[in-house]
């Protein structure tokens, strides 16, 4: 049972946000995708077409938290965006693309 004490709720929120930031940020910065996206054959690219920079990976992770915390409106935004980009895509200047279509994969 979780206490509803404000400090407990703050710590749980902080830990959850931290884990999300690390998960998305580290995986995106190191391999350009997360395990879930990798399993689906999708990767994150910068708007220039290459692998995202560390800065872009961190902004994307932060943007995912923002997109989700706004009742997932940041994700739904892609339905109305002219380029089908979410809030975190716009914030980080990245987008999702099929992994096999990467022109910079060295093959």
Secondary structure, DSSP 8 states (H G I E B T S, - for coil): -----HHHHHHHHHHHHHHHHHHHHHHHHHHSS-HHHHHTTEEEEETTSS---HHHHHHHHHHHHHHHHTTTHHHHGGGTSTT---HHHHHHTEEEEEGGG-TTS--
